[in-house]
Amino acid sequence: MPRKSRPSMTPGGLPPVPAPSANGRPPVATLPPSTLWLLRAAGFTSNFDRFCIAPMIVVIVSGLGVSLPAVVLAASGYSLTYGLMQPVWGLAGDLLGRVRVMRLSLAGAALAALCSALAPDAPFLIAARAVAGGFFAASIAASLTYIGDTVPAGVRQRPLSELMTAFALGTAVATAVAGAMAHYLSWRLVFALPGLLAGGLTVALRRLPEPPREHPSSPLAPFRVVLRSRRQWYVMAVALLEGAVLLGFLTYLAPALEAHGVPVAVAGAVAALYGVGSMVAAQAVKHLAGRWTPVRLIVAGGTQMALGYLLAGWDQSVPTLVVTALLLGGGWSFLHSTLQAWATEVAPSARATGVAMFGVALYTGSALAGGLTAHAAGAHAYRPLFWLAALLAVPLTALAAVGRARFR
């Protein structure tokens, strides 16, 4: 039987967080505001770093004197390492603790982000972004796991929606600020910002109490629990498709506008509305959770995604892509937050590893979509790319809804 940690007072005088349901006691229903703020800040920083490159692709191409596919490769490489490092950080979280892993990863991410800002050429930038993606990979998954450890499943989607709001804010600020700063100041400064934020969080997270957890009987025990679960494999398959449909094709909103002569700053602002749509929808999801079934939330999200991409395929003007960005943000909040809540329930005895494997599938899907469509994007064939995304949104919604309906 796995050993259980002994309860004690956490730093700062907070009462101990009860262990997950495996010990017979439910987790607490709420989190201290300071704890939730730190989790949100970590997720904000991670998403800022991950999404800041999309509106800067054309500017970086000009600044470094390289081809567009080379810079797209930097974005795809980031997504790939972000996905591949998920199981490493997930296992580390089950073995070492959630907070310790977040601090370690953010320290490495700070250095990699600063190296991205100093990149002298495309190969250096591609390598630096790949390393940054690998280190930033821990923040969001560890934040989700922390919520899973400390909040009961029945009310878990509400704090998860709070995290989604912070994640969306990071996306929105990155896409809006990155485009403007890259155009008027320097794209290097944009990469430096998340590096500085990550460094500050490495220190601030010392105040975050570590939730008690089960200690695995062996280093690879969490992987055995997760990989033997058919439900886990199903959730991962859905996440793979979701990563391709949304994250992979979302990257092309700003370049599609720029290909039609729209200024970089304007294109970045339009793409940033994805984050606005996600933030607004996250508040709606927070109020609807518990009143709508998970299946209903999934269908609502998938419908928004499909409609958004259909509009983008029909027309790549600023007004149309404004609506597309808002719809995709709404679809992300409705569908993805529901899938995230599902992922925290599938393997509670190896929660960090299970959530991490969910992330592996999600970001691998994103990287595959980016890599397979980079040539078409280089030829500015955005119309068929958006229509393909709309088509793929249909099986994504169906598989997610059917699987969640059958899960108990």
Steps between C-alpha positions, in 0.01 A plus 500: 500500500631851425614709793293806585647828608437619855287813535668809641454875499604653172731798473316820582267336753253355249325181603626192320333403176341155537639228279304376199207267539719189515544557875127520568485877550376740233716793397406853601241682291678833478852633471652802676499801265879528517540139390264539207675825403841329482360213293339747264821704472700189407249407232484857372877512456511163327229595252656841438824333397327236290275733301724803458678367191197470269440874441877558466576240232520747211703751705748232608532381140597853400724560801703180464484484121362146489204323337153483653507117534818532711327723753187282491734214588602691813133517601440134413816391681380681810169313486676170446733530800214644704310180433790256532609638838154461652557140620840592642357783708189297585708215641720752682186654650383163635847425637624841621191714547301748293651822632860384484455403136343835413788692656767286333339523158439875520864560587608316185230672295625842608847426362366351174270796439785743547712296257215528248523877534872487415471261203740609220357271231222252419671180627575664837142629524355158414716335767424764765125481436512121519674516840256767621206282398644207691535700821175696476322166450473443875311811609148446370491124560627545856239772563222271377633214711510726806131580448429130456677422827318761703149550357223235478407380152143629531609864526840475334401662172441836673862555613612344175302773324686756711824351374363505146435873537865558596620274219281691254627831632856385437401406147322830436777717644766304310331526163408867543817626669736281296379636169518863610834467681658306215387764252585814698780380732658156464389138486793421730342699781185289467693179567676662797173586680389143587859425600490774761153395618609136532802603705282697740253213537783260584547703818132580567392134483686431824182623670281239331413211736572153365191274512551158658517223244542126474858389451535250212633155587758536221613780268308359203185398691303812390565414134375147552179629658439749221595288201290204612186712495291478183321819604834681519584392145162619378542840665847527347364421153242778535769738624724416201222597260414811701861617493509463123163665438535802722860564600653392170277708272453793739860603428397609150246769590753783516708384197180467294419864566857611431490315167213732403700810583376556855768662723671276752365691800141478372535131417634434850212692656246294305667174601503625861122500495529123531608564857214746554250243377656239725487726806135592447404140432696379805280716721193351336632147549567574868133584550369220277713225658268280701195630315600377155624146450859454382367369168298817444806714572707294256243530221472875556876537477543279195222683317673833559829361368346359182307819429807717561716306255223490239483879511880526474500275194230707338673835550831615651406865553545677833126501598460130420812391686396713797190280527710189439744587779216560747329174404820298531566650841150411610533151361828450686347599835188287462661189355851504638415583862257206496768270363746629761257422781454153351877448482539569874249222582628213286799390713475664844775285655746628234333831428808701400612236253149461360456874447847516348419224250189696406734790427732277298216411267369858479827664404618215282183552300581870476856433386390244242243736354753782485765285338267345244348833399812720502554463125141599421531796734821603328302511174227705678240226440306595811148445362529118464686480830213665687244284325697190594495615863121546483463149361717347774301682769203269430661166600677678786169613648334163442781296657526732799125505564450124461801415715403742777141372500622145557751593769382450858 
